[in-house]
Amino acid sequence: MGGIDISVIGIFIAVVTGLGSFVLGRRMRAKRAAKKRAKERIASQAGETRQVRRARERKERGG
């Protein structure tokens, strides 16, 4: 195989590193998406009229 020696330990380290990278990437992407949703929600609420804002607040309180 061209002098390449692939050991079981090397494969194990590669798999663990790959899984760690995958989990970390998903976690970071989820945080980024949550921040983006919060920012969009704040931006949409900034354009609300007073009447719309009060109606939304009443709806959120359940009354």
N, C-alpha and C positions, 0 to 999 in steps of 0.2 A: 504493500500500500504506500510505496514511496517514502518509507521511513517514518510515517506518522503513527505514533503510538497513542491510542485513545484508551484511557483507563476508565474503569467503572467509577472511580472517585471523580474524575474529570467530568464525566457525563452527569453524575449526580449534582455536582456544583453548577453545571450549566443549566440543568433543569430547575434547581432551586432559585438560581438567579433570574431565570426567565419568568418563573411564577411570581417572584417578588416584584419584578418590574411590571408585570401585568396588573397585579393588585394595586400597586402604587399608582399606576397610570389611571386606572378606573376611579380610584378614590379622588385623585386630583381633578379629573374631568367632571366628576359629580359635584365637587365643590365649586368649580368654575361655572357650571350650569346653574347651580343654586344662586350664585352671586348675580349672574346675568338675569335670571327670572326676577330676583328681588329688585334689581335696578330698573327693569322694564315695568314692574308693578308700580314702583315709586314714580316713574316718569308718567305713566298713564294716570295715576292719581293726582299728579300735579296739575293736569289740565282739566280736572273736574270742576264743575260749578259748585257753589256752596250747597245748593239744593241736592245735587247728585251725591255729594260727599256725605251729607247728613243722612240721606236715604240708605247709602251703603253702610254707614256706621250703625244705623238702626237694625239693618238686616244682619250684620255681623253679631250684634248683641242678642239676636233672636227675638226681637220685639217688633 
